[in-house]
Amino acid sequence: MSPLIVDGPFGDRLLAANNVTEVHDASGKLLGKFVPNSMPVVYVLDSPLPSNEDLARRMREERSYTAEEVMDRLRSIRERSQ
């Protein structure tokens, strides 16, 4: 992500925002939304968490991968996409 330096009165107005604020240009076109750094992030789960029994079964039965295996796989995907 590239930083955008904001100073002066506009920066002060953004700092005063205490919730998500739409940012528009002079013609009214929506440029984006500003989310204050102090605003808490809330994640909403769309399904229940797995039970302890389900987690234990997965640990027993499902294949796991080392960090090195994962990185090798990601590198191979990146190389194919270039």
N, C-alpha and C positions, 0 to 999 in steps of 0.2 A: 504494500500500500504506500502510495506516495503522500507525504505530508503536504498540507496546504496551510501556509502561514497567514493568519488573520490577525490584524492589529487594529488599533483605534476604536472608534465607537461600535463598529460591527462586532469586533471581538468581545467588547464589554457586554453587548446584548446577548451574544451566545453564552457567555459565562453566567449570565443571569438566568438562563433557561433552566427550568427544573424538570422538564419532561421532553419528549421527542418533539422537535420543532421543524416544520417545513421551511426550507430556504428557497425563495423565489428571486428571480432577477427583476429589473425595473419594469419589464413588460408583463410580469405576472407568471412567467413560465417557471414551473417547478424545476429547481436545480437538483434537489436532493433533500435528505432529512438529516438533521443534526441530532445526535444522541449524546447527552451530557455524559462525561466520564464517570460521574458520581452516581449515575442511574444504575440500580441493580439489574442484573440479567436474570430472567426467569425462563427456565426450560419447562415445557409442557410435554409430558410423555403421552404418547397415543396408545400405549398398551401397558399392562401391569408389568412390574419387575418380575424376573424369573424367581421361582422359589429356591430355597437352599438346596432342596433335593434335586431340582433341575440343574442347578449349577454344578453340583457334585457329579451328576450323571454326565454332563458335558465334559467335565474335567477328565473323567474316566474314559469316555468313549470317543470323543472327538479329537482329531489331529490338532496338534499345536505346532507353532513355527517359532524358530529362534529369530531374534532381531536381525541377524545376518541373512537368514533365508528371506525375510520380508524385504530387506534392502536390496538383495539380489533380484528379487521379483520386480520391485519398483524400477530398478535400473533397466531391466530388460524391457519393460513396458515403455519407459521413456525412450530407449534406443529405437524401438520399433516405430514410435510415433514421430520421429525426426526425419 
